[in-house]
Amino acid sequence: MFTVSSEYRHLPTAEELPDSDETPVDNELQNDIPNLLLNLLREIWAERSDWFWGVDMCVYYEPNFDKSEESKAVVPDGFLALGVPRYSGEGGRLSYVVWEEKVLPVLVLEVISKQYNGEYDRKLEEYQNLGILYYVIYNPLSGRRGLYKNHQSLEVYKLVDGKYELMPSISLLPEGGEMVWLPKVELGIGCALGDIDGWEREWLYWYDRQGNRYPTARERAAMAEALLKKYRDRFGDLSE
């Protein structure tokens, strides 16, 4: 992390910092998976205002006092910060600036694509050195030849004494998939087969402590409709 040698030195603000590294995502999952997790959090923590989930957003962690545009940053596919305002101003955050927020993200997420970007080595070491508590890697290419052969589709690392350790996963039955419980977040994160807007594949979801998956808005609507139909079949339409 950074240190400020003088209280009179000017720290660059979010408005002075680039809000993107201009590197495009190279597959849909790098957008869809973080956004799915964000939309679920909006429902799970609807009554809370002390959290922020960023998607493909710069996280600035060390300022450059002479050239603000050269301040050091990482750009995870998704990240979670706790103890910060859910919303920051009418226009929202341009980026996440640690020396303004005064809170380091508790979790970062990387979704691996065909073009390897150092998720298992360079980025792991980078997040480890930053002191990020949880590092989540989702790998849709796991089990294939080469680099991905010995990695699981979901790996969650926890910082222990300054080093990342792989956390154990819990198999989920009968739904299938697996989950890793995150005590600091008080949620589990896991993967399971699902249908998101007609796209059937494995997705990442949030889970409760008992291993129950939090449903999407569409799933909740379908469950409510099924419950209403069951009620009408049994008692009839009370509006008639």
C-alpha positions as CSV (number, residue, x, y, z in Angstrom):
1,M,0.0,0.0,0.0
2,F,1.0,3.7,-0.3
3,T,2.3,6.1,2.3
4,V,2.0,9.9,2.2
5,S,5.2,11.6,3.3
6,S,3.6,15.0,3.9
7,E,0.1,16.0,4.7
8,Y,0.5,18.9,2.4
9,R,1.0,16.8,-0.7
10,H,-1.9,16.8,-3.1
11,L,-3.6,13.4,-3.6
12,P,-5.1,13.0,-7.0
13,T,-8.9,12.7,-7.0
14,A,-11.1,10.4,-9.0
15,E,-11.8,13.2,-11.4
16,E,-8.1,13.6,-12.1
17,L,-7.5,9.9,-12.7
18,P,-8.2,7.9,-15.9
19,D,-11.4,5.9,-15.3
20,S,-10.4,3.1,-17.6
21,D,-7.2,1.3,-18.7
22,E,-8.8,1.1,-22.2
23,T,-8.4,-2.6,-22.3
24,P,-11.5,-4.3,-23.7
25,V,-12.9,-7.5,-22.2
26,D,-12.4,-10.4,-24.6
27,N,-15.5,-12.4,-23.9
28,E,-19.1,-11.9,-22.7
29,L,-18.6,-13.8,-19.4
30,Q,-16.2,-11.2,-18.2
31,N,-19.1,-8.7,-18.1
32,D,-22.1,-11.1,-17.6
33,I,-20.8,-12.9,-14.5
34,P,-19.8,-9.8,-12.5
35,N,-23.1,-8.1,-13.4
36,L,-25.1,-11.2,-12.4
37,L,-23.4,-11.1,-9.0
38,L,-24.1,-7.4,-8.7
39,N,-27.8,-7.8,-9.5
40,L,-28.1,-10.6,-6.9
41,L,-26.4,-8.4,-4.3
42,R,-28.9,-5.6,-5.0
43,E,-31.6,-8.0,-3.8
44,I,-29.8,-9.8,-1.0
45,W,-28.6,-6.5,0.5
46,A,-31.5,-4.3,-0.6
47,E,-31.7,-2.8,3.0
48,R,-28.0,-2.2,3.2
49,S,-26.1,0.9,2.0
50,D,-22.6,0.1,3.2
51,W,-21.3,-1.9,0.2
52,F,-20.1,-1.4,-3.3
53,W,-19.6,-3.9,-6.2
54,G,-17.6,-2.6,-9.1
55,V,-17.5,-4.1,-12.6
56,D,-14.4,-3.7,-14.8
57,M,-13.5,-0.5,-12.8
58,C,-10.1,0.8,-12.0
59,V,-9.1,0.4,-8.4
60,Y,-6.4,3.0,-7.6
61,Y,-4.2,2.0,-4.7
62,E,-1.0,4.2,-5.0
63,P,-1.0,7.8,-6.1
64,N,1.6,9.4,-8.3
65,F,1.9,13.0,-6.9
66,D,3.7,14.3,-10.0
67,K,1.7,12.6,-12.7
68,S,-1.7,11.6,-11.5
69,E,-2.5,9.7,-14.7
70,E,0.4,7.3,-13.8
71,S,-1.0,6.4,-10.4
72,K,-1.0,2.7,-9.8
73,A,-4.2,0.7,-10.3
74,V,-5.7,-2.7,-10.9
75,V,-8.8,-3.5,-13.0
76,P,-10.4,-6.7,-11.8
77,D,-13.5,-8.1,-13.6
78,G,-15.4,-7.5,-10.3
79,F,-14.7,-6.4,-6.8
80,L,-16.5,-5.9,-3.5
81,A,-15.9,-3.2,-0.9
82,L,-17.6,-3.2,2.5
83,G,-18.1,-0.2,4.8
84,V,-18.3,2.3,2.0
85,P,-21.4,4.2,0.7
86,R,-23.4,2.2,-1.8
87,Y,-23.8,5.3,-4.0
88,S,-21.4,8.2,-4.3
89,G,-22.9,11.3,-5.9
90,E,-25.5,11.6,-8.6
91,G,-23.2,10.3,-11.3
92,G,-21.7,7.4,-9.3
93,R,-18.1,6.5,-9.0
94,L,-15.7,7.1,-11.9
95,S,-13.3,4.7,-10.4
96,Y,-12.5,3.3,-6.9
97,V,-9.8,5.4,-5.3
98,V,-8.5,3.7,-2.1
99,W,-7.1,6.9,-0.5
100,E,-10.5,8.6,-0.9
101,E,-12.6,5.6,0.1
102,K,-10.2,4.7,2.9
103,V,-11.3,1.0,2.5
104,L,-9.5,-1.7,0.5
105,P,-11.8,-4.1,-1.4
106,V,-12.4,-7.2,0.5
107,L,-12.8,-9.4,-2.6
108,V,-11.7,-9.3,-6.2
109,L,-13.0,-11.5,-9.1
110,E,-11.2,-12.5,-12.3
111,V,-12.9,-14.5,-15.1
112,I,-10.4,-16.3,-17.2
113,S,-10.6,-16.2,-21.0
114,K,-8.8,-18.0,-23.8
115,Q,-6.1,-15.3,-23.7
116,Y,-4.4,-15.9,-20.4
117,N,-3.7,-12.7,-18.4
118,G,-1.7,-14.0,-15.4
119,E,-4.6,-14.8,-13.2
120,Y,-2.8,-17.7,-11.5
121,D,0.5,-16.0,-11.0
122,R,1.1,-12.3,-11.8
123,K,-2.4,-11.1,-10.7
124,L,-2.5,-13.5,-7.8
125,E,0.8,-12.0,-6.5
126,E,-0.4,-8.5,-7.2
127,Y,-3.7,-8.9,-5.2
128,Q,-1.7,-10.7,-2.5
129,N,0.7,-7.8,-2.1
130,L,-2.2,-5.3,-2.0
131,G,-3.7,-7.2,0.9
132,I,-7.0,-8.2,-0.7
133,L,-8.6,-10.7,1.6
134,Y,-10.4,-12.9,-1.0
135,Y,-9.3,-13.6,-4.5
136,V,-11.8,-15.4,-6.6
137,I,-10.9,-17.0,-10.0
138,Y,-13.6,-18.4,-12.2
139,N,-12.2,-20.6,-15.0
140,P,-14.7,-21.8,-17.6
141,L,-11.8,-23.6,-19.3
142,S,-10.8,-25.8,-16.4
143,G,-9.9,-29.4,-17.1
144,R,-8.6,-28.6,-20.6
145,R,-5.0,-29.2,-21.8
146,G,-2.1,-27.0,-20.8
147,L,-2.3,-24.2,-18.2
148,Y,-5.9,-24.9,-17.2
149,K,-5.6,-28.7,-16.7
150,N,-4.9,-28.8,-13.0
151,H,-7.3,-25.9,-12.0
152,Q,-10.9,-26.1,-10.8
153,S,-13.6,-24.0,-12.4
154,L,-13.9,-22.1,-9.1
155,E,-10.9,-21.3,-6.9
156,V,-11.1,-18.9,-3.9
157,Y,-7.9,-17.8,-2.2
158,K,-7.8,-16.2,1.3
159,L,-5.0,-14.1,2.6
160,V,-3.4,-15.8,5.6
161,D,-0.3,-14.2,7.1
162,G,0.4,-12.3,4.0
163,K,0.1,-15.3,1.6
164,Y,-2.8,-16.7,-0.4
165,E,-4.2,-20.1,0.6
166,L,-6.7,-22.0,-1.5
167,M,-10.0,-22.3,0.4
168,P,-11.9,-25.6,0.6
169,S,-15.2,-25.8,-1.4
170,I,-18.4,-27.4,-0.3
171,S,-20.3,-29.7,-2.8
172,L,-23.9,-28.7,-3.2
173,L,-26.6,-31.4,-3.5
174,P,-29.1,-32.1,-5.0
175,E,-28.6,-28.9,-7.0
176,G,-25.0,-29.7,-7.9
177,G,-22.2,-27.2,-8.2
178,E,-19.9,-26.1,-5.4
179,M,-19.6,-23.2,-2.9
180,V,-17.0,-21.5,-0.8
181,W,-18.1,-19.7,2.3
182,L,-16.7,-16.2,2.9
183,P,-16.9,-15.4,6.6
184,K,-16.0,-11.7,6.2
185,V,-18.7,-11.2,3.6
186,E,-21.2,-13.5,5.3
187,L,-22.1,-15.0,1.9
188,G,-20.9,-18.0,0.0
189,I,-19.8,-17.8,-3.7
190,G,-20.3,-20.8,-5.9
191,C,-21.0,-22.1,-9.4
192,A,-23.9,-24.1,-10.6
193,L,-25.8,-24.8,-13.9
194,G,-28.4,-22.2,-14.7
195,D,-30.3,-20.3,-17.3
196,I,-29.6,-16.6,-17.6
197,D,-31.6,-14.9,-20.4
198,G,-31.8,-18.2,-22.3
199,W,-28.1,-18.9,-22.0
200,E,-27.8,-22.3,-20.3
201,R,-24.4,-22.9,-18.8
202,E,-22.5,-22.8,-15.5
203,W,-22.8,-19.4,-13.6
204,L,-21.5,-17.9,-10.4
205,Y,-24.0,-17.2,-7.7
206,W,-24.2,-16.1,-4.1
207,Y,-25.3,-18.6,-1.4
208,D,-26.4,-18.5,2.2
209,R,-24.7,-20.3,5.1
210,Q,-26.7,-23.4,4.6
211,G,-25.7,-23.7,0.9
212,N,-29.0,-22.4,-0.5
213,R,-28.5,-20.5,-3.7
214,Y,-30.0,-17.0,-3.9
215,P,-32.3,-16.9,-6.9
216,T,-32.3,-14.4,-9.7
217,A,-35.1,-11.9,-10.2
218,R,-36.5,-14.0,-13.0
219,E,-36.4,-17.2,-10.9
220,R,-38.2,-15.4,-8.0
221,A,-40.9,-14.2,-10.4
222,A,-41.3,-17.8,-11.7
223,M,-41.5,-19.2,-8.2
224,A,-44.1,-16.6,-7.2
225,E,-46.2,-17.5,-10.4
226,A,-46.0,-21.2,-9.6
227,L,-47.1,-20.6,-6.0
228,L,-50.0,-18.5,-7.2
229,K,-51.1,-21.1,-9.7
230,K,-50.9,-23.8,-7.0
231,Y,-53.1,-21.6,-4.7
232,R,-55.6,-21.0,-7.5
233,D,-55.7,-24.7,-8.4
234,R,-56.6,-25.5,-4.8
235,F,-58.8,-22.6,-3.8
236,G,-60.0,-21.1,-7.1
237,D,-59.8,-17.5,-8.2
238,L,-61.0,-15.4,-5.2
239,S,-61.6,-12.4,-7.5
240,E,-64.5,-14.2,-9.2
